[in-house]
Amino acid sequence: MDDRCRHAVFLPDLDLGGNTLELTGDEARHAVRVKRLQPGQRVAVLDGRGRRVVTEVVEATRTLSLRVLEDGH
């Protein structure tokens, strides 16, 4: 995990078609309610196959909207 990221989330279908990612469902709910992620925080997104993307929280409501900062492949 990136030293600047205190949190990580799992997104098995990690597809970077643009510069934003959106988490929904249980993973988003856990990130917002349990981890209490807030806009501006950095989060590592992991796909379970060795790919890691550094992101920044843009919005944390029922979904978690993330802006991609670095693609670690």
C-alpha positions in Angstrom: 0.0 0.0 0.0 1.2 3.5 -0.8 2.7 5.3 2.3 0.3 8.2 1.8 -2.7 5.9 1.9 -4.1 5.0 5.3 -7.0 3.0 3.8 -7.5 0.5 1.1 -10.7 -0.8 -0.6 -11.2 -3.8 -2.8 -12.6 -3.5 -6.3 -12.2 -6.8 -8.2 -13.3 -5.4 -11.6 -10.8 -2.5 -11.6 -11.3 -0.8 -15.0 -9.7 2.6 -15.6 -11.7 3.8 -18.5 -11.3 7.3 -17.2 -9.9 9.1 -14.2 -12.6 8.3 -11.7 -13.8 5.2 -10.0 -17.1 4.6 -8.2 -17.7 2.0 -5.5 -21.2 1.0 -4.5 -22.9 -1.7 -2.4 -21.2 -3.3 0.7 -17.7 -2.1 -0.1 -18.9 1.6 -0.4 -21.0 1.3 2.7 -18.1 -0.1 4.7 -15.7 2.6 3.5 -18.2 5.4 4.4 -19.7 4.2 7.6 -17.0 2.1 9.2 -13.8 3.6 7.8 -15.4 7.0 7.7 -13.6 8.1 4.6 -14.0 11.8 3.8 -13.4 13.9 0.7 -9.7 14.7 0.3 -8.4 11.4 1.8 -6.2 9.2 -0.2 -7.2 5.6 -0.7 -5.5 2.6 -2.3 -7.8 0.6 -4.6 -6.8 -3.1 -4.9 -8.1 -5.6 -7.4 -6.8 -8.8 -5.7 -4.6 -9.6 -8.6 -1.7 -7.3 -7.7 -2.9 -4.0 -9.2 -2.9 -1.0 -6.9 -4.3 2.4 -7.8 -3.9 5.5 -5.6 -7.0 7.6 -5.5 -8.5 10.6 -3.6 -12.0 10.6 -2.2 -14.2 13.1 -4.1 -17.6 12.2 -2.6 -18.5 9.8 0.3 -22.3 9.3 0.5 -24.1 6.1 -0.4 -21.4 5.6 -3.0 -17.7 6.3 -2.9 -16.5 8.5 -5.7 -12.7 8.4 -6.2 -10.3 10.4 -8.5 -7.4 8.4 -9.8 -4.0 9.9 -8.9 -1.6 7.1 -9.7 -1.9 3.8 -11.5 0.6 1.4 -9.9 -0.4 -1.4 -12.4 
